[in-house]
Amino acid sequence: MLEIRNISKTFNPGTINEKKALINLSLTLEDGDFCTVIGGNGAGKSTVMNAIAGVWPVDSGEILIDGVDVTTLPENKRAIYLGRVFQDPMTGTAGDMQIDENMAIAARRGQKRDLKWGVTAKERVEYRELLKKLDLGLEDRLTAKVGLLSGGQRQALTLLMATMKKPSVLLLDEHTAALDPKTAAKVLAATDRIVGENHLTTLMVTHNMRDAIAHGNRLIMMSDGKIVYDVRGEEKKKLKVSDLLEKFEQVGGEVSDRMALS
């Protein structure tokens, strides 16, 4: 479903600030894979996300989504294949619009716009059922402005909106990092359910080693723009935080304060 072939990316080439962010990185995710990504600061985690999303072009290599070569496609042309949730809960929703209006925009993604009524009664029933599964009480607040929601509620709504059209690949870029532990656990539980029910191919970046182990069927560790560890299935289930820390030491990676505290 996602195939990355030998991509490289250097920022500020030829200057004193030159940074090789990705170095001949390759990664293949099969249909339905839920892969967590962990690594220290500057390892290249978010850089991979931005490369897949087309935020900027890679220097070399290829990116294929569901068999389609999107390497040269701009960000807006790739959006039809992707769903993405960012670290900042304020990103991904329109705060001045109602919950049902935000969901209607997500439901019409990739469709031609017309002058029909914005949100139909049938759609409100559907949205209420989807929101009820989040267990956050949002199903009774369809007309509330999104800007009035808490960070956790807004992030859960963003997750729901990102998956309404069943994207080929779902990108989760530290989507619980800005939330308190209790709220983060709720959003992660919703993530597991939505990914499982829709059989979504998912790439989740996290700084939390416990979460990286507990969620998904595969885990990769990045360091200096490369994948240095790749584990899946039963082997992943047996992992402990101490195992990951030991691996970090072996590759000379830096454990950030956020990772250590988590």
Secondary structure, 3 states (H helix, E strand, C coil): CEEEEEEEEEECCCCCCCEEEEEEEEEEECCCCEEEEEECCCCCHHHHHHHHHCCCCCCEEEEEECCEECCCCCHHHHHHHEEEECCCCCCCCCCCCEHHHHHHHHHCCCCCCCCCCCCCHHHHHHHHHHHHCCCCCHHHCCCCEHHHCCHHHHHHHHHHHHHCCCCCEEEEECCCCCCCHHHHHHHHHHHHHHHHHHCCEEEEECCCHHHHHHCCCEEEEEECCEEEEEEEHHHHHCCCHHHHHHHHHHHCCCCCHHHHHC
